[in-house]
Amino acid sequence: MSKSKQIALEIKAIADLLGWSICAEANGILTITKWIRPNDNDAFVQADGEYYSILSRMPQSRPGSMWGTDGGGIGALSAIKHGVFKMHKSGCNKNILKALKTIID
């Protein structure tokens, strides 16, 4: 098994275990989403504590960043109000994204 596929399987396994869905985009962005109960601060805090364990496993092959509805910005209000916690990571390794896409599609 290739290293790319091995990492992709690890990312998928952790996401599944924690209840996150994954979208691997061809533009080098990995997006993860978790639905939480709206206005449930405890569910938000749990999701805010989980997302990094998934996104941190995805290596970057060029400059990028992480952004979304985490507790570090105004997006947190949207996540709490609407019950959708979404995070993105750009600059992801395209070989791993391609392997991940074949696993989740």
Secondary structure, 3 states (H helix, E strand, C coil): CCHHHHHHHHHHHHHHHHCCEEEECCCCCEEEEEECCCCCHHHHHHHHHHHHHHHCCCCECCCCCEEECCCCCCHHHHHHHHCEEEEEECCECHHHHHHHHHHHC
